Amino acid sequence: DILLSCKKEGINTCIETCLDISWKTVSEIAEYTDSFFVDIKLMDRNKHKEYTNVGNARIIENITKLFKKHSDITFRIPLIPGVNDDMANLEQTVKFVSLLEGNGERRIELLRYNNLAESKYESIGTGGTEKVKVTITSNATAKALWSANTYTIELDGNGVNVDPTSINVIYDSTYKNLPKSKNLKLITFNEKINNKKY
Protein backbone atom coordinates (compact mmCIF):
# COMPACT_ATOMS: atom_id res chain seq x y z
CA ASP A 1 0.00 0.00 0.00
CA ILE A 2 2.83 2.40 0.85
CA LEU A 3 4.63 1.73 -2.43
CA LEU A 4 1.44 2.16 -4.43
CA SER A 5 0.61 5.41 -2.65
CA CYS A 6 4.11 6.75 -3.30
CA LYS A 7 3.87 5.94 -6.99
CA LYS A 8 0.48 7.68 -7.25
CA GLU A 9 2.08 10.78 -5.72
CA GLY A 10 5.05 10.59 -8.06
CA ILE A 11 7.47 9.71 -5.26
CA ASN A 12 10.48 7.60 -6.23
CA THR A 13 10.54 4.26 -4.43
CA CYS A 14 13.46 2.10 -3.35
CA ILE A 15 13.69 -1.15 -1.40
CA GLU A 16 16.71 -2.62 0.38
CA THR A 17 16.38 -6.37 0.83
CA CYS A 18 18.11 -9.74 0.69
CA LEU A 19 15.10 -11.15 -1.22
CA ASP A 20 14.61 -14.05 1.18
CA ILE A 21 10.84 -13.89 0.63
CA SER A 22 8.39 -15.58 -1.71
CA TRP A 23 8.66 -14.79 -5.42
CA LYS A 24 4.96 -13.84 -5.39
CA THR A 25 5.75 -11.03 -2.94
CA VAL A 26 8.85 -9.93 -4.87
CA SER A 27 6.91 -9.84 -8.12
CA GLU A 28 4.10 -7.79 -6.60
CA ILE A 29 6.31 -5.14 -5.03
CA ALA A 30 8.58 -4.92 -8.10
CA GLU A 31 5.73 -3.29 -10.03
CA TYR A 32 5.82 -0.28 -7.69
CA THR A 33 9.56 -0.14 -6.96
CA ASP A 34 11.93 2.08 -8.95
CA SER A 35 15.17 0.80 -7.45
CA PHE A 36 16.35 -2.22 -5.52
CA PHE A 37 19.38 -2.60 -3.26
CA VAL A 38 19.92 -6.33 -2.85
CA ASP A 39 22.33 -7.86 -0.32
CA ILE A 40 24.36 -10.86 -1.40
CA LYS A 41 26.16 -12.01 1.72
CA LEU A 42 27.59 -15.39 0.72
CA MET A 43 27.50 -17.47 -2.44
CA ASP A 44 28.44 -20.72 -0.74
CA ARG A 45 25.14 -22.22 0.44
CA ASN A 46 26.72 -24.07 3.39
CA LYS A 47 28.46 -20.97 4.71
CA HIS A 48 25.31 -18.93 4.14
CA LYS A 49 23.38 -21.39 6.27
CA GLU A 50 26.11 -21.42 8.91
CA TYR A 51 26.26 -17.66 9.37
CA THR A 52 22.65 -16.60 8.70
CA ASN A 53 20.68 -19.71 9.73
CA VAL A 54 19.00 -19.82 6.31
CA GLY A 55 20.07 -21.18 2.95
CA ASN A 56 20.55 -18.96 -0.07
CA ALA A 57 18.71 -21.00 -2.74
CA ARG A 58 15.57 -18.83 -2.65
CA ILE A 59 17.66 -15.66 -2.59
CA ILE A 60 19.63 -16.73 -5.67
CA GLU A 61 16.45 -17.78 -7.47
CA ASN A 62 14.69 -14.50 -6.70
CA ILE A 63 17.68 -12.45 -7.84
CA THR A 64 17.78 -14.39 -11.11
CA LYS A 65 14.08 -13.84 -11.75
CA LEU A 66 14.05 -10.19 -10.67
CA PHE A 67 16.99 -9.20 -12.87
CA LYS A 68 15.08 -10.43 -15.91
CA LYS A 69 12.19 -8.03 -15.28
CA HIS A 70 13.75 -5.09 -13.42
CA SER A 71 16.53 -2.85 -14.75
CA ASP A 72 17.55 -0.86 -11.65
CA ILE A 73 19.18 -3.21 -9.16
CA THR A 74 22.33 -2.53 -7.15
CA PHE A 75 23.89 -5.56 -5.50
CA ARG A 76 25.63 -5.05 -2.17
CA ILE A 77 28.13 -7.22 -0.36
CA PRO A 78 28.37 -6.30 3.35
CA LEU A 79 31.97 -7.31 4.03
CA ILE A 80 32.30 -9.16 7.32
CA PRO A 81 35.93 -9.89 8.29
CA GLY A 82 36.70 -13.59 8.27
CA VAL A 83 33.24 -14.53 6.99
CA ASN A 84 32.72 -13.29 3.44
CA ASP A 85 35.59 -10.93 2.64
CA ASP A 86 37.76 -13.60 1.00
CA MET A 87 38.60 -13.43 -2.71
CA ALA A 88 36.81 -16.71 -3.44
CA ASN A 89 33.44 -15.37 -2.27
CA LEU A 90 33.93 -12.02 -4.01
CA GLU A 91 34.88 -13.68 -7.28
CA GLN A 92 31.90 -16.06 -7.08
CA THR A 93 29.57 -13.13 -6.46
CA VAL A 94 30.95 -11.09 -9.36
CA LYS A 95 30.68 -14.10 -11.66
CA PHE A 96 27.08 -14.76 -10.59
CA VAL A 97 26.04 -11.16 -11.22
CA SER A 98 27.88 -10.96 -14.54
CA LEU A 99 26.03 -14.03 -15.84
CA LEU A 100 22.53 -12.85 -14.94
CA GLU A 101 20.14 -12.58 -17.87
CA GLY A 102 18.56 -9.16 -18.23
CA ASN A 103 19.01 -5.66 -19.57
CA GLY A 104 19.94 -3.94 -16.33
CA GLU A 105 23.34 -2.50 -15.53
CA ARG A 106 25.37 -4.81 -13.36
CA ARG A 107 26.37 -2.83 -10.27
CA ILE A 108 28.07 -4.21 -7.15
CA GLU A 109 28.86 -2.19 -4.02
CA LEU A 110 31.17 -3.36 -1.25
CA LEU A 111 29.91 -2.25 2.15
CA ARG A 112 32.36 -1.82 4.97
CA TYR A 113 31.49 -3.80 8.09
CA ASN A 114 30.34 -1.68 11.02
CA ASN A 115 29.64 -2.45 14.65
CA LEU A 116 26.73 -0.06 15.16
CA ALA A 117 24.97 -2.79 17.10
CA GLU A 118 27.37 -2.24 20.00
CA SER A 119 25.87 1.21 20.72
CA LYS A 120 22.40 -0.33 20.68
CA TYR A 121 23.48 -2.97 23.17
CA GLU A 122 24.87 -0.22 25.40
CA SER A 123 21.69 1.87 25.17
CA ILE A 124 19.54 -1.00 26.43
CA GLY A 125 22.06 -2.01 29.06
CA THR A 126 23.00 -5.44 27.79
CA GLY A 127 26.72 -4.68 27.80
CA GLY A 128 27.41 -5.69 24.22
CA THR A 129 27.89 -8.94 22.38
CA GLU A 130 30.12 -10.37 25.09
CA LYS A 131 26.89 -11.22 26.97
CA VAL A 132 25.82 -13.73 24.34
CA LYS A 133 26.09 -17.33 25.55
CA VAL A 134 26.77 -20.24 23.22
CA THR A 135 26.29 -23.86 24.24
CA ILE A 136 28.45 -26.40 22.41
CA THR A 137 26.69 -29.77 22.41
CA SER A 138 29.23 -31.66 20.30
CA ASN A 139 32.64 -31.25 18.71
CA ALA A 140 32.42 -27.96 16.84
CA THR A 141 34.41 -24.94 15.79
CA ALA A 142 33.08 -21.71 17.27
CA LYS A 143 33.86 -18.52 15.37
CA ALA A 144 33.66 -15.16 17.09
CA LEU A 145 33.76 -11.73 15.50
CA TRP A 146 34.98 -9.08 17.90
CA SER A 147 36.94 -5.88 18.16
CA ALA A 148 39.35 -5.15 20.99
CA ASN A 149 38.00 -3.02 23.83
CA THR A 150 39.24 0.54 24.20
CA TYR A 151 40.21 1.83 27.65
CA THR A 152 41.06 5.21 29.13
CA ILE A 153 43.87 5.26 31.67
CA GLU A 154 44.05 8.32 33.94
CA LEU A 155 47.49 9.12 35.32
CA ASP A 156 48.58 11.02 38.43
CA GLY A 157 52.12 12.26 38.96
CA ASN A 158 51.56 12.14 42.72
CA GLY A 159 52.50 15.77 43.20
CA VAL A 160 54.45 16.11 39.96
CA ASN A 161 52.80 17.40 36.76
CA VAL A 162 52.50 14.77 34.04
CA ASP A 163 51.58 15.24 30.42
CA PRO A 164 49.35 13.71 29.24
CA THR A 165 47.14 13.08 32.26
CA SER A 166 45.23 10.32 30.47
CA ILE A 167 45.72 8.02 27.49
CA ASN A 168 43.38 5.86 25.40
CA VAL A 169 44.60 2.32 24.95
CA ILE A 170 43.40 -0.75 23.07
CA TYR A 171 43.38 -4.13 24.75
CA ASP A 172 46.56 -6.17 24.22
CA SER A 173 48.44 -3.26 22.63
CA THR A 174 51.83 -1.92 23.74
CA TYR A 175 52.33 1.75 24.60
CA LYS A 176 55.83 3.15 24.96
CA ASN A 177 55.24 6.90 25.30
CA LEU A 178 54.06 7.03 28.89
CA PRO A 179 54.95 10.16 30.91
CA LYS A 180 58.32 9.91 32.68
CA SER A 181 57.86 10.30 36.39
CA LYS A 182 59.10 8.28 39.35
CA ASN A 183 55.93 9.23 41.19
CA LEU A 184 53.56 8.07 38.46
CA LYS A 185 50.55 6.08 39.65
CA LEU A 186 47.35 4.81 38.10
CA ILE A 187 44.13 6.52 39.21
CA THR A 188 41.39 4.86 37.19
CA PHE A 189 41.04 2.33 34.44
CA ASN A 190 37.84 2.96 32.47
CA GLU A 191 36.44 0.27 30.23
CA LYS A 192 34.72 2.09 27.36
CA ILE A 193 32.16 -0.57 26.43
CA ASN A 194 30.73 -1.15 29.90
CA ASN A 195 31.74 2.26 31.32
CA LYS A 196 33.31 0.57 34.33
CA LYS A 197 36.02 2.00 36.56
CA TYR A 198 38.70 -0.17 38.13
DRENDO-1510 file (C-alpha; in Angstrom, 1 decimal, always signed):
<recs>
REC; n; res; u; v; w
REC; 1; ASP; +0.0; +0.0; +0.0 .
REC; 2; ILE; +2.8; +2.4; +0.9 .
REC; 3; LEU; +4.6; +1.7; -2.4 .
REC; 4; LEU; +1.4; +2.2; -4.4 .
REC; 5; SER; +0.6; +5.4; -2.6 .
REC; 6; CYS; +4.1; +6.8; -3.3 .
REC; 7; LYS; +3.9; +5.9; -7.0 .
REC; 8; LYS; +0.5; +7.7; -7.2 .
REC; 9; GLU; +2.1; +10.8; -5.7 .
REC; 10; GLY; +5.1; +10.6; -8.1 .
REC; 11; ILE; +7.5; +9.7; -5.3 .
REC; 12; ASN; +10.5; +7.6; -6.2 .
REC; 13; THR; +10.5; +4.3; -4.4 .
REC; 14; CYS; +13.5; +2.1; -3.4 .
REC; 15; ILE; +13.7; -1.1; -1.4 .
REC; 16; GLU; +16.7; -2.6; +0.4 .
REC; 17; THR; +16.4; -6.4; +0.8 .
REC; 18; CYS; +18.1; -9.7; +0.7 .
REC; 19; LEU; +15.1; -11.1; -1.2 .
REC; 20; ASP; +14.6; -14.1; +1.2 .
REC; 21; ILE; +10.8; -13.9; +0.6 .
REC; 22; SER; +8.4; -15.6; -1.7 .
REC; 23; TRP; +8.7; -14.8; -5.4 .
REC; 24; LYS; +5.0; -13.8; -5.4 .
REC; 25; THR; +5.7; -11.0; -2.9 .
REC; 26; VAL; +8.8; -9.9; -4.9 .
REC; 27; SER; +6.9; -9.8; -8.1 .
REC; 28; GLU; +4.1; -7.8; -6.6 .
REC; 29; ILE; +6.3; -5.1; -5.0 .
REC; 30; ALA; +8.6; -4.9; -8.1 .
REC; 31; GLU; +5.7; -3.3; -10.0 .
REC; 32; TYR; +5.8; -0.3; -7.7 .
REC; 33; THR; +9.6; -0.1; -7.0 .
REC; 34; ASP; +11.9; +2.1; -8.9 .
REC; 35; SER; +15.2; +0.8; -7.4 .
REC; 36; PHE; +16.4; -2.2; -5.5 .
REC; 37; PHE; +19.4; -2.6; -3.3 .
REC; 38; VAL; +19.9; -6.3; -2.8 .
REC; 39; ASP; +22.3; -7.9; -0.3 .
REC; 40; ILE; +24.4; -10.9; -1.4 .
REC; 41; LYS; +26.2; -12.0; +1.7 .
REC; 42; LEU; +27.6; -15.4; +0.7 .
REC; 43; MET; +27.5; -17.5; -2.4 .
REC; 44; ASP; +28.4; -20.7; -0.7 .
REC; 45; ARG; +25.1; -22.2; +0.4 .
REC; 46; ASN; +26.7; -24.1; +3.4 .
REC; 47; LYS; +28.5; -21.0; +4.7 .
REC; 48; HIS; +25.3; -18.9; +4.1 .
REC; 49; LYS; +23.4; -21.4; +6.3 .
REC; 50; GLU; +26.1; -21.4; +8.9 .
REC; 51; TYR; +26.3; -17.7; +9.4 .
REC; 52; THR; +22.7; -16.6; +8.7 .
REC; 53; ASN; +20.7; -19.7; +9.7 .
REC; 54; VAL; +19.0; -19.8; +6.3 .
REC; 55; GLY; +20.1; -21.2; +2.9 .
REC; 56; ASN; +20.6; -19.0; -0.1 .
REC; 57; ALA; +18.7; -21.0; -2.7 .
REC; 58; ARG; +15.6; -18.8; -2.6 .
REC; 59; ILE; +17.7; -15.7; -2.6 .
REC; 60; ILE; +19.6; -16.7; -5.7 .
REC; 61; GLU; +16.5; -17.8; -7.5 .
REC; 62; ASN; +14.7; -14.5; -6.7 .
REC; 63; ILE; +17.7; -12.5; -7.8 .
REC; 64; THR; +17.8; -14.4; -11.1 .
REC; 65; LYS; +14.1; -13.8; -11.8 .
REC; 66; LEU; +14.0; -10.2; -10.7 .
REC; 67; PHE; +17.0; -9.2; -12.9 .
REC; 68; LYS; +15.1; -10.4; -15.9 .
REC; 69; LYS; +12.2; -8.0; -15.3 .
REC; 70; HIS; +13.8; -5.1; -13.4 .
REC; 71; SER; +16.5; -2.8; -14.7 .
REC; 72; ASP; +17.5; -0.9; -11.7 .
REC; 73; ILE; +19.2; -3.2; -9.2 .
REC; 74; THR; +22.3; -2.5; -7.2 .
REC; 75; PHE; +23.9; -5.6; -5.5 .
REC; 76; ARG; +25.6; -5.1; -2.2 .
REC; 77; ILE; +28.1; -7.2; -0.4 .
REC; 78; PRO; +28.4; -6.3; +3.3 .
REC; 79; LEU; +32.0; -7.3; +4.0 .
REC; 80; ILE; +32.3; -9.2; +7.3 .
REC; 81; PRO; +35.9; -9.9; +8.3 .
REC; 82; GLY; +36.7; -13.6; +8.3 .
REC; 83; VAL; +33.2; -14.5; +7.0 .
REC; 84; ASN; +32.7; -13.3; +3.4 .
REC; 85; ASP; +35.6; -10.9; +2.6 .
REC; 86; ASP; +37.8; -13.6; +1.0 .
REC; 87; MET; +38.6; -13.4; -2.7 .
REC; 88; ALA; +36.8; -16.7; -3.4 .
REC; 89; ASN; +33.4; -15.4; -2.3 .
REC; 90; LEU; +33.9; -12.0; -4.0 .
REC; 91; GLU; +34.9; -13.7; -7.3 .
REC; 92; GLN; +31.9; -16.1; -7.1 .
REC; 93; THR; +29.6; -13.1; -6.5 .
REC; 94; VAL; +30.9; -11.1; -9.4 .
REC; 95; LYS; +30.7; -14.1; -11.7 .
REC; 96; PHE; +27.1; -14.8; -10.6 .
REC; 97; VAL; +26.0; -11.2; -11.2 .
REC; 98; SER; +27.9; -11.0; -14.5 .
REC; 99; LEU; +26.0; -14.0; -15.8 .
REC; 100; LEU; +22.5; -12.8; -14.9 .
REC; 101; GLU; +20.1; -12.6; -17.9 .
REC; 102; GLY; +18.6; -9.2; -18.2 .
REC; 103; ASN; +19.0; -5.7; -19.6 .
REC; 104; GLY; +19.9; -3.9; -16.3 .
REC; 105; GLU; +23.3; -2.5; -15.5 .
REC; 106; ARG; +25.4; -4.8; -13.4 .
REC; 107; ARG; +26.4; -2.8; -10.3 .
REC; 108; ILE; +28.1; -4.2; -7.1 .
REC; 109; GLU; +28.9; -2.2; -4.0 .
REC; 110; LEU; +31.2; -3.4; -1.3 .
REC; 111; LEU; +29.9; -2.2; +2.1 .
REC; 112; ARG; +32.4; -1.8; +5.0 .
REC; 113; TYR; +31.5; -3.8; +8.1 .
REC; 114; ASN; +30.3; -1.7; +11.0 .
REC; 115; ASN; +29.6; -2.4; +14.6 .
REC; 116; LEU; +26.7; -0.1; +15.2 .
REC; 117; ALA; +25.0; -2.8; +17.1 .
REC; 118; GLU; +27.4; -2.2; +20.0 .
REC; 119; SER; +25.9; +1.2; +20.7 .
REC; 120; LYS; +22.4; -0.3; +20.7 .
REC; 121; TYR; +23.5; -3.0; +23.2 .
REC; 122; GLU; +24.9; -0.2; +25.4 .
REC; 123; SER; +21.7; +1.9; +25.2 .
REC; 124; ILE; +19.5; -1.0; +26.4 .
REC; 125; GLY; +22.1; -2.0; +29.1 .
REC; 126; THR; +23.0; -5.4; +27.8 .
REC; 127; GLY; +26.7; -4.7; +27.8 .
REC; 128; GLY; +27.4; -5.7; +24.2 .
REC; 129; THR; +27.9; -8.9; +22.4 .
REC; 130; GLU; +30.1; -10.4; +25.1 .
REC; 131; LYS; +26.9; -11.2; +27.0 .
REC; 132; VAL; +25.8; -13.7; +24.3 .
REC; 133; LYS; +26.1; -17.3; +25.5 .
REC; 134; VAL; +26.8; -20.2; +23.2 .
REC; 135; THR; +26.3; -23.9; +24.2 .
REC; 136; ILE; +28.5; -26.4; +22.4 .
REC; 137; THR; +26.7; -29.8; +22.4 .
REC; 138; SER; +29.2; -31.7; +20.3 .
REC; 139; ASN; +32.6; -31.3; +18.7 .
REC; 140; ALA; +32.4; -28.0; +16.8 .
REC; 141; THR; +34.4; -24.9; +15.8 .
REC; 142; ALA; +33.1; -21.7; +17.3 .
REC; 143; LYS; +33.9; -18.5; +15.4 .
REC; 144; ALA; +33.7; -15.2; +17.1 .
REC; 145; LEU; +33.8; -11.7; +15.5 .
REC; 146; TRP; +35.0; -9.1; +17.9 .
REC; 147; SER; +36.9; -5.9; +18.2 .
REC; 148; ALA; +39.4; -5.1; +21.0 .
REC; 149; ASN; +38.0; -3.0; +23.8 .
REC; 150; THR; +39.2; +0.5; +24.2 .
REC; 151; TYR; +40.2; +1.8; +27.6 .
REC; 152; THR; +41.1; +5.2; +29.1 .
REC; 153; ILE; +43.9; +5.3; +31.7 .
REC; 154; GLU; +44.1; +8.3; +33.9 .
REC; 155; LEU; +47.5; +9.1; +35.3 .
REC; 156; ASP; +48.6; +11.0; +38.4 .
REC; 157; GLY; +52.1; +12.3; +39.0 .
REC; 158; ASN; +51.6; +12.1; +42.7 .
REC; 159; GLY; +52.5; +15.8; +43.2 .
REC; 160; VAL; +54.5; +16.1; +40.0 .
REC; 161; ASN; +52.8; +17.4; +36.8 .
REC; 162; VAL; +52.5; +14.8; +34.0 .
REC; 163; ASP; +51.6; +15.2; +30.4 .
REC; 164; PRO; +49.3; +13.7; +29.2 .
REC; 165; THR; +47.1; +13.1; +32.3 .
REC; 166; SER; +45.2; +10.3; +30.5 .
REC; 167; ILE; +45.7; +8.0; +27.5 .
REC; 168; ASN; +43.4; +5.9; +25.4 .
REC; 169; VAL; +44.6; +2.3; +25.0 .
REC; 170; ILE; +43.4; -0.7; +23.1 .
REC; 171; TYR; +43.4; -4.1; +24.8 .
REC; 172; ASP; +46.6; -6.2; +24.2 .
REC; 173; SER; +48.4; -3.3; +22.6 .
REC; 174; THR; +51.8; -1.9; +23.7 .
REC; 175; TYR; +52.3; +1.7; +24.6 .
REC; 176; LYS; +55.8; +3.1; +25.0 .
REC; 177; ASN; +55.2; +6.9; +25.3 .
REC; 178; LEU; +54.1; +7.0; +28.9 .
REC; 179; PRO; +55.0; +10.2; +30.9 .
REC; 180; LYS; +58.3; +9.9; +32.7 .
REC; 181; SER; +57.9; +10.3; +36.4 .
REC; 182; LYS; +59.1; +8.3; +39.4 .
REC; 183; ASN; +55.9; +9.2; +41.2 .
REC; 184; LEU; +53.6; +8.1; +38.5 .
REC; 185; LYS; +50.6; +6.1; +39.6 .
REC; 186; LEU; +47.4; +4.8; +38.1 .
REC; 187; ILE; +44.1; +6.5; +39.2 .
REC; 188; THR; +41.4; +4.9; +37.2 .
REC; 189; PHE; +41.0; +2.3; +34.4 .
REC; 190; ASN; +37.8; +3.0; +32.5 .
REC; 191; GLU; +36.4; +0.3; +30.2 .
REC; 192; LYS; +34.7; +2.1; +27.4 .
REC; 193; ILE; +32.2; -0.6; +26.4 .
REC; 194; ASN; +30.7; -1.1; +29.9 .
REC; 195; ASN; +31.7; +2.3; +31.3 .
REC; 196; LYS; +33.3; +0.6; +34.3 .
REC; 197; LYS; +36.0; +2.0; +36.6 .
REC; 198; TYR; +38.7; -0.2; +38.1 .
</recs>
